[in-house]
Amino acid sequence: MGDDKQNVGESDRSRVSGSERYEVRYFAEKHGITMEQAGELIGKHDNDRETLDRAAEQLEGG
């Protein structure tokens, strides 16, 4: 389903939408992880970008 073009409020940059493939892909590419790993992190840590960034950094270093 596409975005509601009538809803023109500000985007919430503090969240990663696991249901939006392009957001998961961007997050994965940003951290050098697979989309599967990104999806698993979102499932485990919900969608708070700060928490997800920290978790992804641990994957990168580990």
FIROGU-269998 format. One record per residue: residue number from 1; x, y, z of N, C-alpha, C in turn. Coordinates in Angstrom, 1 decimal. Layout:
BEGIN
   k    n.X    n.Y    n.Z   ca.X   ca.Y   ca.Z    c.X    c.Y    c.Z
 NUM      X      Y      Z      X      Y      Z      X      Y      Z
...
REM end
This chain:
BEGIN
   k    n.X    n.Y    n.Z   ca.X   ca.Y   ca.Z    c.X    c.Y    c.Z
   1    0.9   -1.2    0.0    0.0    0.0    0.0    0.9    1.2    0.0
   2    0.6    2.2   -0.8    1.4    3.4   -0.9    1.1    4.4    0.2
   3    2.0    5.4    0.3    1.8    6.4    1.3    0.6    7.2    1.1
   4    0.0    7.7    2.2   -1.2    8.5    2.1   -0.7    9.9    1.7
   5   -0.9   10.4    0.5   -0.5   11.7    0.0   -1.2   12.8    0.7
   6   -2.3   12.6    1.4   -3.0   13.6    2.1   -2.3   13.9    3.5
   7   -1.6   12.9    4.0   -1.0   13.1    5.3    0.4   13.6    5.0
   8    0.6   14.9    5.2    1.8   15.6    4.8    2.6   16.1    6.0
   9    2.4   15.4    7.2    3.1   15.8    8.4    4.6   15.4    8.3
  10    5.4   15.9    9.2    6.8   15.6    9.2    7.0   14.1    9.4
  11    8.1   13.6    8.8    8.4   12.2    8.9    9.1   12.0   10.3
  12    9.1   10.8   10.8    9.6   10.5   12.1   11.0    9.8   11.9
  13   12.0   10.6   11.8   13.4   10.1   11.5   14.0    9.3   12.7
  14   13.3    9.2   13.8   13.8    8.5   15.0   13.4    7.0   14.9
  15   12.6    6.7   13.9   12.1    5.3   13.8   12.5    4.7   12.4
  16   12.7    3.3   12.4   12.9    2.6   11.2   11.7    1.7   11.0
  17   11.0    1.9    9.9    9.8    1.1    9.6   10.2   -0.2    9.0
  18    9.9   -1.3    9.8   10.2   -2.6    9.3    9.3   -3.1    8.2
  19    8.2   -2.4    8.0    7.3   -2.8    7.0    7.6   -2.0    5.6
  20    8.5   -1.1    5.7    8.9   -0.4    4.5   10.2   -0.9    4.0
  21   10.2   -1.7    2.9   11.4   -2.4    2.4   12.6   -1.4    2.2
  22   12.3   -0.2    1.6   13.3    0.8    1.3   14.0    1.3    2.6
  23   13.3    1.4    3.7   13.9    1.8    5.0   14.8    0.7    5.5
  24   14.3   -0.6    5.4   15.2   -1.7    5.9   16.4   -1.8    5.1
  25   16.3   -1.6    3.7   17.4   -1.7    2.8   18.4   -0.5    3.2
  26   17.9    0.7    3.4   18.8    1.8    3.7   19.6    1.5    5.0
  27   18.8    1.1    6.0   19.4    0.8    7.3   20.5   -0.3    7.2
  28   20.2   -1.3    6.4   21.2   -2.4    6.2   22.4   -1.9    5.5
  29   22.3   -1.2    4.4   23.4   -0.6    3.7   24.2    0.3    4.5
  30   23.6    1.1    5.3   24.2    2.1    6.2   25.2    1.4    7.1
  31   24.8    0.2    7.6   25.6   -0.5    8.6   26.4   -1.7    8.0
  32   26.3   -1.9    6.7   27.0   -3.0    6.1   26.6   -4.4    6.6
  33   25.3   -4.5    6.8   24.7   -5.8    7.2   23.7   -6.2    6.1
  34   23.2   -7.4    6.2   22.2   -7.9    5.3   20.8   -7.4    5.7
  35   19.9   -7.4    4.7   18.5   -7.0    5.0   17.9   -8.0    6.0
  36   18.3   -9.3    5.9   17.8  -10.2    6.9   18.3   -9.9    8.3
  37   19.6   -9.5    8.5   20.1   -9.1    9.8   19.3   -7.8   10.2
  38   19.1   -6.9    9.3   18.4   -5.7    9.7   17.0   -6.0   10.2
  39   16.3   -6.9    9.5   15.0   -7.3    9.8   14.9   -8.0   11.2
  40   15.9   -8.8   11.5   16.0   -9.5   12.8   16.2   -8.4   13.9
  41   17.1   -7.5   13.6   17.3   -6.4   14.6   16.0   -5.6   14.9
  42   15.3   -5.3   13.9   14.0   -4.6   14.0   13.0   -5.4   14.8
  43   13.0   -6.7   14.5   12.1   -7.6   15.2   12.5   -7.7   16.7
  44   13.8   -7.7   17.0   14.2   -7.8   18.4   14.2   -6.6   19.2
  45   14.5   -5.4   18.5   14.7   -4.2   19.3   13.6   -3.2   18.9
  46   12.5   -3.5   18.2   11.5   -2.6   17.8   12.1   -1.7   16.8
  47   11.6   -0.5   16.7   11.9    0.4   15.6   12.6    1.7   16.0
  48   13.2    1.8   17.2   13.9    3.0   17.6   15.2    3.0   17.0
  49   15.5    4.0   16.1   16.7    4.1   15.3   17.9    4.2   16.2
  50   17.9    4.9   17.3   19.1    4.9   18.1   19.5    3.6   18.7
  51   18.5    2.8   19.2   18.8    1.5   19.7   19.2    0.6   18.6
  52   18.6    0.7   17.4   19.0   -0.2   16.3   20.4    0.2   15.8
  53   20.8    1.4   15.7   22.1    1.8   15.3   23.2    1.2   16.2
  54   22.9    1.2   17.6   23.9    0.6   18.5   24.0   -0.9   18.3
  55   22.8   -1.5   18.1   22.8   -3.0   17.9   23.5   -3.4   16.6
  56   23.3   -2.6   15.6   24.0   -2.9   14.3   25.5   -2.7   14.4
  57   25.9   -1.7   15.1   27.3   -1.4   15.3   28.0   -2.6   16.0
  58   27.3   -3.2   17.0   27.8   -4.4   17.6   28.0   -5.5   16.7
  59   27.0   -5.7   15.7   27.2   -6.7   14.7   28.4   -6.4   13.8
  60   28.6   -5.2   13.4   29.7   -4.8   12.6   31.0   -5.2   13.2
  61   31.1   -4.9   14.5   32.4   -5.1   15.2   32.6   -6.5   15.7
  62   31.5   -7.3   15.7   31.6   -8.7   16.2   31.7   -9.6   15.2
REM end
